[in-house]
């Protein structure tokens, strides 16, 4: 009896979701790509703003010191000393008092003719340099305010008012502010770095402040090596000093502040034009070479130092790609788990449906199997009760029929209860030494009525000296009885059954062979599945419930053995029980525990 196969809603839904997974993967790839690009833009803008804010704040600390000591152009030498004394006293009481060390006065551009301001007397006195001599004159024809190459001095040109904004280095003196480099590297830069880059042991960025023309001249570096960065995501000029000269100093300071404000106001435009020359600085192009000639500008700050910032991943692009691949890995991992879960659901649903069909077939088959012997017993009992059976011979014949059908019912009930015990894990075995000959004799005795009714001849091939095995005798007898019962049921027109025992070095083999209808190759691999009955058997209307071989396999497995089958259609079948010897059996049971 077969049931129409239907696709369950759970299977259909899981199958449709599984088909949608490739589409979800493609969409996930595109979405994560777009999100990664936006994340990259966000990181770039954030880094640009942090770098510009760092540059602004660092410049403000230095420019504040420079502007504090800007003097009027028409001040005399005596008034200069008095003004510097006042300003030194004022600076010493400020928050950045450690930034300033001393102030020098250089006559002209000759760095050998210098005077050091004596704070005790409030006057300049002739002195000689107590350290490296700063290079005052530069290649520019204009006097410029700048930080020296060793980041120790701020040079401030000072000259009488010339009445014009165009002036040369002739006759220009210099105020030289000596700054505390250690204070800058140990306090100022770390504070600004922590404020704008949140630098710590797990910081995402590294940065360095180096000389623009000589990257090996490093003021500060967050790298463990203390050197410049190999590659940088952002490079900005820093430590910009406005070129102060007399009355124009305030105007120039405002010009520097305006320039930095412009940098901070438009990050994207700034980074596109940082390396470009301003239009007003172009004088014209050479007609032959086409190169641009830059006109010198006295009011532009000198860019001597630079800030380098880079991501620890090597570059910001590497970090963006790393984020993208991490997101993709997580997303595709989730999709794989989802797909795996759907596959498991499909497999579990298919198995559940298969077992459900088998159980339905079992219920239908067992009902039919119960109905047949019950009908026979009912008919025979009615005949006996109605007095139809009068002779002793008829009574004996009816009694034999009732006994046979009752045995069939008993066998089916026993198989069902045994299978239920196996499934619930409540089936226990008592292993004792047992002779295989005794087990075979008990199985033949249990099947004697069936064999006699079918006029079967049983051929037993048992060697005389077969060692005992550790076995649960009732259970192993039941397994052998099931094989004999199947041999009778599926023998077809043959009435011969063979039992053969063979001993090897490690096991004892008990084979039950029939010469009947055989088993199709496609059905052999499923013969031990619960409730399974082949279409060929069902069509032949051979009684059974599909549990016999399942029980045989379970019982033999619990004995540490196995069951094999050899069969061909219309040529019969041979089922062999392989039982280990007593030593092997003990070891197998210990290992299984």
Secondary structure, 3 states (H helix, E strand, C coil): CCCCCCCCHHHHHHHHHHHHHHHHHHHHHHHHHHHHHHHHHHHHHHHHHHHHHHHHHHHHHHHHHHHHCCCCCCCCHHHHHHHHHHHHHHHHCCCCHHHEEEEEEECCCCCCCEEEEECCCCEEEEECCCCCCCCCCCCCCCCCCEECCCCCEEEEEECCCCCCCCCCCCCCEEEEEEECHHHHHHHHHHHHHHHHHCCCCCCCEEEEEEECCCCCCEEEECCCCCCCCCCCCEEEEECCECCCCHHHHHHHHHHHHHHHHHHHHCHHHHHHHCCCCCHHHEEEECCCCCCEEECCCCCCCECCEEEEEEECCCCHHHHHHHHHHHHHHHHHHHHHHHHHHHHHHHHHHHHHHHHHHHHHHHHHHHHHHHHHHHHHHHHHHHHHHCCCCCCHHHHHHHHHHHHHHHHHHHHHHHHHHHHHHHHHCCCCCCCEEECHHHHHHHHHHHCHHHHHHCCCEEEEECCCCCCCEEECHHHHHHHHHHHHHHHHHCCCCCCEEEEEEEECCCEEEEEEEECCCCCCHHHHCCCCCCCCCCHHHHHCCCCCCCCHHHHHHHHHHHCCCEEEEEEECCCEEEEEEEEECHHHHHHHHHHHC
